[in-house]
Amino acid sequence: MRKITIAIDGYSSTGKSTVARQLADWLDYVYVDSGAMYRAVTLYALRKGFISEEKFDRNALVEALPGIALEFRKNKNGKAEIYLNNENVEEHIRTLEVSEFVSPIATVPEVRRKLVKLQHAMGEGKGVVMDGRDIGTVVFPNAELKIFMNASAEVRANRRYIELRDRGADISYEEVLDNVNERDHIDTHREDSPLRKATDAIEIDNTETNIEDQFHTILQLAKDRIAGRI
Protein backbone atom coordinates (compact mmCIF):
# COMPACT_ATOMS: atom_id res chain seq x y z
CA MET A 1 0.00 0.00 0.00
CA ARG A 2 1.40 3.37 -1.00
CA LYS A 3 2.01 6.04 1.62
CA ILE A 4 0.96 9.66 1.37
CA THR A 5 1.55 12.95 3.15
CA ILE A 6 -1.39 14.35 5.11
CA ALA A 7 -1.42 18.04 6.06
CA ILE A 8 -3.91 19.28 8.67
CA ASP A 9 -4.13 23.03 9.14
CA GLY A 10 -6.59 25.26 10.95
CA TYR A 11 -7.31 27.62 13.79
CA SER A 12 -6.17 27.07 17.37
CA SER A 13 -8.17 24.62 19.52
CA THR A 14 -9.95 22.98 16.60
CA GLY A 15 -8.64 19.56 17.58
CA LYS A 16 -6.00 19.34 14.85
CA SER A 17 -3.51 17.51 17.03
CA THR A 18 -6.11 15.07 18.33
CA VAL A 19 -7.34 13.96 14.92
CA ALA A 20 -3.82 14.01 13.42
CA ARG A 21 -2.57 11.72 16.19
CA GLN A 22 -5.57 9.40 15.78
CA LEU A 23 -5.02 9.25 12.03
CA ALA A 24 -1.30 8.57 12.36
CA ASP A 25 -1.95 5.79 14.88
CA TRP A 26 -4.58 4.13 12.68
CA LEU A 27 -2.47 4.36 9.50
CA ASP A 28 0.81 3.60 11.33
CA TYR A 29 2.21 6.90 10.04
CA VAL A 30 4.65 9.32 11.64
CA TYR A 31 2.84 12.10 13.53
CA VAL A 32 4.41 15.56 13.80
CA ASP A 33 2.81 18.27 15.95
CA SER A 34 4.29 21.42 14.42
CA GLY A 35 2.46 23.56 16.95
CA ALA A 36 4.39 21.87 19.75
CA MET A 37 7.61 22.94 18.01
CA TYR A 38 6.58 26.61 18.02
CA ARG A 39 5.43 26.27 21.62
CA ALA A 40 8.81 24.82 22.60
CA VAL A 41 10.61 27.77 21.03
CA THR A 42 8.21 30.08 22.87
CA LEU A 43 8.97 28.33 26.15
CA TYR A 44 12.68 28.79 25.48
CA ALA A 45 12.16 32.51 24.79
CA LEU A 46 10.15 32.94 27.99
CA ARG A 47 12.77 31.17 30.09
CA LYS A 48 15.53 33.33 28.61
CA GLY A 49 13.54 36.53 29.11
CA PHE A 50 13.40 37.29 25.38
CA ILE A 51 9.65 37.88 25.48
CA SER A 52 7.21 39.20 28.07
CA GLU A 53 4.26 41.56 28.36
CA GLU A 54 6.68 44.49 28.23
CA LYS A 55 9.12 43.47 25.49
CA PHE A 56 10.04 41.12 22.67
CA ASP A 57 13.75 40.93 21.88
CA ARG A 58 13.59 39.36 18.43
CA ASN A 59 17.29 39.78 17.76
CA ALA A 60 18.24 37.87 20.91
CA LEU A 61 15.90 35.03 19.93
CA VAL A 62 17.26 34.86 16.38
CA GLU A 63 20.83 34.77 17.67
CA ALA A 64 19.90 31.93 20.04
CA LEU A 65 18.22 29.77 17.38
CA PRO A 66 21.33 27.67 16.58
CA GLY A 67 21.33 26.55 20.23
CA ILE A 68 17.72 25.33 20.14
CA ALA A 69 17.42 21.60 19.45
CA LEU A 70 13.96 20.06 19.02
CA GLU A 71 12.93 16.46 18.55
CA PHE A 72 10.01 14.15 19.18
CA ARG A 73 10.42 11.00 21.24
CA LYS A 74 7.77 8.39 21.94
CA ASN A 75 6.91 7.71 25.57
CA LYS A 76 6.13 4.26 26.98
CA ASN A 77 2.57 4.56 25.68
CA GLY A 78 3.73 5.32 22.16
CA LYS A 79 2.78 9.01 22.25
CA ALA A 80 5.25 11.41 20.65
CA GLU A 81 6.41 14.11 23.07
CA ILE A 82 8.47 17.21 22.32
CA TYR A 83 11.99 17.59 23.71
CA LEU A 84 13.76 20.94 23.96
CA ASN A 85 17.52 20.55 24.25
CA ASN A 86 17.04 16.99 25.60
CA GLU A 87 14.39 18.07 28.14
CA ASN A 88 10.85 16.72 27.90
CA VAL A 89 8.75 19.90 27.85
CA GLU A 90 5.44 18.38 26.73
CA GLU A 91 3.59 19.57 29.84
CA HIS A 92 5.38 22.91 30.10
CA ILE A 93 4.35 24.04 26.61
CA ARG A 94 0.61 23.58 27.20
CA THR A 95 0.13 26.48 29.60
CA LEU A 96 -1.86 29.64 28.92
CA GLU A 97 1.32 31.68 29.31
CA VAL A 98 2.93 29.88 26.38
CA SER A 99 -0.33 30.18 24.41
CA GLU A 100 -0.29 33.95 24.91
CA PHE A 101 3.14 34.35 23.30
CA VAL A 102 3.33 31.57 20.71
CA SER A 103 1.72 33.58 17.91
CA PRO A 104 4.22 36.50 18.16
CA ILE A 105 7.08 33.98 18.21
CA ALA A 106 5.65 32.33 15.10
CA THR A 107 5.76 35.62 13.19
CA VAL A 108 9.57 35.67 13.25
CA PRO A 109 10.77 34.60 9.76
CA GLU A 110 13.99 33.03 11.07
CA VAL A 111 12.01 30.87 13.51
CA ARG A 112 9.68 29.72 10.76
CA ARG A 113 12.56 28.90 8.41
CA LYS A 114 14.32 26.82 11.05
CA LEU A 115 11.19 24.86 11.96
CA VAL A 116 10.04 24.36 8.36
CA LYS A 117 13.46 22.87 7.59
CA LEU A 118 13.08 20.47 10.52
CA GLN A 119 9.53 19.61 9.45
CA HIS A 120 10.67 18.84 5.91
CA ALA A 121 13.26 16.43 7.29
CA MET A 122 10.66 14.74 9.51
CA GLY A 123 8.34 14.27 6.55
CA GLU A 124 10.83 12.71 4.17
CA GLY A 125 9.62 9.48 2.66
CA LYS A 126 5.92 10.27 3.13
CA GLY A 127 3.80 8.25 5.55
CA VAL A 128 3.43 11.34 7.73
CA VAL A 129 0.56 13.28 9.30
CA MET A 130 1.51 16.82 10.27
CA ASP A 131 -0.70 19.51 11.75
CA GLY A 132 -0.18 23.24 12.13
CA ARG A 133 -0.94 26.57 10.49
CA ASP A 134 0.97 26.42 7.19
CA ILE A 135 1.54 22.73 6.53
CA GLY A 136 -0.57 22.52 3.37
CA THR A 137 0.47 25.94 2.07
CA VAL A 138 4.18 26.13 2.90
CA VAL A 139 5.66 22.98 4.43
CA PHE A 140 4.01 20.36 2.19
CA PRO A 141 2.22 22.21 -0.64
CA ASN A 142 2.15 18.95 -2.62
CA ALA A 143 0.58 16.83 0.13
CA GLU A 144 -1.87 14.31 -1.26
CA LEU A 145 -4.48 15.16 1.39
CA LYS A 146 -4.98 18.58 2.92
CA ILE A 147 -7.51 19.27 5.67
CA PHE A 148 -8.42 22.72 7.00
CA MET A 149 -10.16 22.66 10.38
CA ASN A 150 -12.42 25.38 11.73
CA ALA A 151 -14.94 26.02 14.52
CA SER A 152 -16.50 29.05 16.18
CA ALA A 153 -14.21 31.03 18.49
CA GLU A 154 -16.62 30.50 21.38
CA VAL A 155 -16.61 26.72 21.03
CA ARG A 156 -12.85 26.62 20.66
CA ALA A 157 -12.36 28.81 23.72
CA ASN A 158 -14.65 26.59 25.77
CA ARG A 159 -12.70 23.47 24.76
CA ARG A 160 -9.43 25.15 25.70
CA TYR A 161 -10.88 26.47 28.97
CA ILE A 162 -12.00 22.99 30.03
CA GLU A 163 -8.59 21.53 29.13
CA LEU A 164 -6.70 24.15 31.14
CA ARG A 165 -9.12 24.00 34.07
CA ASP A 166 -8.73 20.22 34.24
CA ARG A 167 -4.97 20.76 34.50
CA GLY A 168 -5.52 23.00 37.49
CA ALA A 169 -5.05 26.39 35.82
CA ASP A 170 -6.69 29.35 37.59
CA ILE A 171 -8.22 31.13 34.60
CA SER A 172 -11.57 32.36 33.36
CA TYR A 173 -13.39 31.52 30.14
CA GLU A 174 -13.19 35.18 29.13
CA GLU A 175 -9.38 35.12 29.38
CA VAL A 176 -9.22 32.07 27.15
CA LEU A 177 -11.65 33.56 24.62
CA ASP A 178 -9.56 36.74 24.43
CA ASN A 179 -6.47 34.60 23.84
CA VAL A 180 -8.18 32.62 21.08
CA ASN A 181 -9.33 35.78 19.29
CA GLU A 182 -5.91 37.39 19.61
CA ARG A 183 -4.16 34.31 18.25
CA ASP A 184 -6.60 34.13 15.33
CA HIS A 185 -5.81 37.74 14.42
CA ILE A 186 -2.04 37.32 14.64
CA ASP A 187 -2.06 33.98 12.80
CA THR A 188 -4.11 35.30 9.89
CA HIS A 189 -2.40 38.69 9.58
CA ARG A 190 1.30 37.88 9.93
CA GLU A 191 3.42 38.64 6.88
CA ASP A 192 5.31 35.33 6.84
CA SER A 193 3.16 32.25 6.11
CA PRO A 194 -0.20 33.50 7.42
CA LEU A 195 -2.88 31.00 8.34
CA ARG A 196 -5.05 30.39 5.30
CA LYS A 197 -6.84 27.53 3.67
CA ALA A 198 -4.97 25.93 0.77
CA THR A 199 -6.98 26.07 -2.44
CA ASP A 200 -7.13 22.27 -2.60
CA ALA A 201 -7.80 21.68 1.11
CA ILE A 202 -11.04 20.15 2.38
CA GLU A 203 -12.58 22.25 5.14
CA ILE A 204 -13.94 20.50 8.22
CA ASP A 205 -16.05 22.66 10.56
CA ASN A 206 -16.35 20.82 13.87
CA THR A 207 -18.36 23.38 15.81
CA GLU A 208 -21.11 20.79 16.24
CA THR A 209 -19.23 17.59 15.36
CA ASN A 210 -17.98 15.08 17.91
CA ILE A 211 -14.44 13.73 17.83
CA GLU A 212 -15.42 10.22 16.72
CA ASP A 213 -17.51 11.31 13.73
CA GLN A 214 -14.85 13.79 12.67
CA PHE A 215 -12.13 11.14 12.82
CA HIS A 216 -14.09 8.69 10.67
CA THR A 217 -14.81 11.41 8.09
CA ILE A 218 -11.13 12.31 7.76
CA LEU A 219 -10.01 8.66 7.89
CA GLN A 220 -12.26 7.86 4.93
CA LEU A 221 -10.78 10.78 3.02
CA ALA A 222 -7.30 9.41 3.76
CA LYS A 223 -8.26 5.90 2.66
CA ASP A 224 -9.66 7.25 -0.59
CA ARG A 225 -6.48 9.22 -1.31
CA ILE A 226 -4.25 6.27 -0.48
CA ALA A 227 -6.29 4.07 -2.82
CA GLY A 228 -6.20 6.76 -5.51
CA ARG A 229 -9.97 7.06 -5.62
CA ILE A 230 -9.97 10.87 -5.30
Secondary structure, 3 states (H helix, E strand, C coil): CCCCEEEEEECCCCCHHHHHHHHHHHHCCEEEEHHHHHHHHHHHHHHHCCECCCCECHHHHHHHHHHCCEEEEECCCCCEEEEECCEECCCHHHCHHHHHHHHHHHCCHHHHHHHHHHHHHHCCCCCEEEEECCHHHHHCCCCCEEEEEECCHHHHHHHHHHHHHHCCCCCCHHHHHHHHHHHHHHHHHCCCCCCCCCCCCEEEECCCCCHHHHHHHHHHHHHHHHHCCC
